[in-house]
Amino acid sequence: MKAWVAPRYGPPEVLELQELPDPQPGRGEAVVQVRAIGLNFADCAARMGVYPRVPRPPFVPGMEVAGDVVAVGEEAEPSLVGARVAAVPIFAGHAEAVRVPVSHLRPLPAGVDYVTAAALAVTGITADHGLRTVGRLRPGERVVITAAAGGVGTMAVQMAAAAGAQVVAVASTPAKRELAARLGASATYGYEEYATAVQGGVDVIFDSVGGRLFRTGWRALRGDGRYILFGFAAAVGPRRVRWLRSVWELASMGVVIPALLVSPCRTLAGFNLSLVPHLAAEMHERFDRLLAAIQGGTLRAVVGTTVPFAELPRAHALLQGRGSVGKVVVTVP
Ligand SMILES: NC(=O)c1ccc[n+]([C@@H]2O[C@H](COP(=O)([O-])OP(=O)(O)OC[C@H]3O[C@@H](n4cnc5c(N)ncnc54)[C@H](OP(=O)(O)O)[C@@H]3O)[C@@H](O)[C@H]2O)c1
């Protein structure tokens, strides 16, 4: 099979298309013939060597795919063979086939195509977990969503609006802000203007950018406000991690003194779903809810760009360079 290998950590162009042995399923695993690859910011971080538990090079990045189960190992349900599935291998998914623990895949109903399926799991589960479970978002509350026109952002805007929240979307360009408004945001801002616009009046901030944005957002929280931090895109340049900039962005976040969380009744929370595998059963429920919402027409996977497998590094460059809108999906012939 062909796979995109990172022979060393680096920018998008380090990726090399190589012929590798076909994967064989181990105990409790399935092999998925990949039909679509959902690209995630985490894949860019893995390629640069800054994602938690990233393998040493050479390795194949790739967090999320959709395709067909072609083989299963011992202790895996044989009837899975032939099933159309969405799967989250975390690494190794930038390939024509990938081995996945069966706990990391979910069968797809008829009518949900591979491109939609590849755009759904990581973005949708992250938004659902962050807003509902961690953020405890309630109807009528005001929520700020940063990178609102991205993969996770487009899901989060729709879910928060559907939950009856007042959605403030933050994104870098007018086109991105217009998309967020079409998806249900009631107000949209650029990064520089949002903090003054919402001063003192926010219940939940759902932020994957971090850095100096955190400080202004933290000040804008109401009593019982919840700041959910789930990424640090501010550290990243279009091709590489900007180390000096990251240090400055980290320093600009300031210091949170635990005792001072008490009186303003504020919550600061962070999560990385790929590091909490014990939530797998819950993830299945969340994914099934997402599928039901897609089928019922109350949620849509916003796929801004599809890129053929042969051009996968271009998809990485687009996502990391802030050129993408919605999800970037790579189609595999
Ligand atoms: N913790 C978790 O479990 C978890 C799970 C999934 C994703 N995430 C995080 O959620 C974020 C969104 O992931 P995604 O895959 O859906 O990506 P995405 O939102 O489609 O793309 C990243 C977006 O971040 C914004 N951004 C701000 N500063 C940036 C910078 N310096 N470089 C690049 N982009 C920057 C850009 O939007 P603007 O141009 O509008 O600023 C860009 O489009 C990422 O930070 C990712 O690491 C976390």
The ligand as a Tripos MOL2 file, in Angstrom:
@<TRIPOS>MOLECULE
LIG
   48    52     1     0     0
SMALL
NO_CHARGES

@<TRIPOS>ATOM
      1 N1         -7.8460   18.9320   22.6500 N.am      1 LIG1
      2 C1         -8.4890   18.1750   21.7980 C.2       1 LIG1
      3 O1         -9.0080   17.1020   22.1280 O.2       1 LIG1
      4 C2         -8.6050   18.6620   20.3840 C.ar      1 LIG1
      5 C3         -9.2810   17.9050   19.4210 C.ar      1 LIG1
      6 C4         -9.3850   18.4070   18.1250 C.ar      1 LIG1
      7 C5         -8.8150   19.6400   17.8120 C.ar      1 LIG1
      8 N2         -8.1400   20.3210   18.7650 N.ar      1 LIG1
      9 C6         -7.5660   21.6470   18.4720 C.3       1 LIG1
     10 O2         -8.6150   22.4200   17.9290 O.3       1 LIG1
     11 C7         -8.0990   23.3250   16.9710 C.3       1 LIG1
     12 C8         -8.8930   23.1810   15.7060 C.3       1 LIG1
     13 O3         -8.5420   21.9560   15.0610 O.3       1 LIG1
     14 P1         -8.9900   21.7180   13.5670 P.3       1 LIG1
     15 O4         -8.3230   20.4630   13.1430 O.co2     1 LIG1
     16 O5        -10.4620   21.8400   13.4580 O.co2     1 LIG1
     17 O6         -8.2850   22.9410   12.8130 O.3       1 LIG1
     18 P2         -8.9630   24.2120   12.1410 P.3       1 LIG1
     19 O7         -9.7330   24.9440   13.1750 O.co2     1 LIG1
     20 O8         -9.6710   23.8040   10.9100 O.co2     1 LIG1
     21 O9         -7.6800   25.0410   11.7390 O.3       1 LIG1
     22 C9         -6.9740   25.7590   12.7000 C.3       1 LIG1
     23 C10        -7.5050   27.1980   12.7750 C.3       1 LIG1
     24 O10        -6.8940   27.8290   13.8790 O.3       1 LIG1
     25 C11        -6.8400   29.2190   13.6470 C.3       1 LIG1
     26 N3         -5.5130   29.7270   14.0050 N.ar      1 LIG1
     27 C12        -5.2780   30.7110   14.9110 C.ar      1 LIG1
     28 N4         -3.9800   30.9310   14.9950 N.ar      1 LIG1
     29 C13        -3.3610   30.1140   14.1380 C.ar      1 LIG1
     30 C14        -2.0080   29.9140   13.7650 C.ar      1 LIG1
     31 N5         -1.0090   30.6190   14.3090 N.pl3     1 LIG1
     32 N6         -1.7290   28.9950   12.8320 N.ar      1 LIG1
     33 C15        -2.7190   28.2800   12.2780 C.ar      1 LIG1
     34 N7         -4.0250   28.4250   12.5950 N.ar      1 LIG1
     35 C16        -4.3430   29.3300   13.5080 C.ar      1 LIG1
     36 C17        -7.1090   29.4310   12.1540 C.3       1 LIG1
     37 O11        -8.4010   30.0280   12.0250 O.3       1 LIG1
     38 P3         -8.4460   31.6350   11.9010 P.3       1 LIG1
     39 O12        -7.6940   31.9640   10.6420 O.co2     1 LIG1
     40 O13        -9.8630   31.9900   11.8690 O.co2     1 LIG1
     41 O14        -7.7420   32.1310   13.1160 O.co2     1 LIG1
     42 C18        -7.1040   28.0370   11.5660 C.3       1 LIG1
     43 O15        -7.9800   27.9080   10.4880 O.3       1 LIG1
     44 C19        -6.6090   23.0360   16.8470 C.3       1 LIG1
     45 O16        -5.9030   23.9630   17.6240 O.3       1 LIG1
     46 C20        -6.4870   21.6450   17.4030 C.3       1 LIG1
     47 O17        -5.2160   21.4020   17.9270 O.3       1 LIG1
     48 C21        -8.0240   19.8690   20.0310 C.ar      1 LIG1
@<TRIPOS>BOND
     1     1     2 1
     2     2     3 2
     3     2     4 1
     4     4     5 ar
     5     4    48 ar
     6     5     6 ar
     7     6     7 ar
     8     7     8 ar
     9     8     9 1
    10     8    48 ar
    11     9    10 1
    12     9    46 1
    13    10    11 1
    14    11    12 1
    15    11    44 1
    16    12    13 1
    17    13    14 1
    18    14    15 2
    19    14    16 1
    20    14    17 1
    21    17    18 1
    22    18    19 2
    23    18    20 1
    24    18    21 1
    25    21    22 1
    26    22    23 1
    27    23    24 1
    28    23    42 1
    29    24    25 1
    30    25    26 1
    31    25    36 1
    32    26    27 ar
    33    26    35 ar
    34    27    28 ar
    35    28    29 ar
    36    29    30 ar
    37    29    35 ar
    38    30    31 1
    39    30    32 ar
    40    32    33 ar
    41    33    34 ar
    42    34    35 ar
    43    36    37 1
    44    36    42 1
    45    37    38 1
    46    38    39 2
    47    38    40 1
    48    38    41 1
    49    42    43 1
    50    44    45 1
    51    44    46 1
    52    46    47 1
@<TRIPOS>SUBSTRUCTURE
     1 LIG1         1 GROUP 0 **** ****
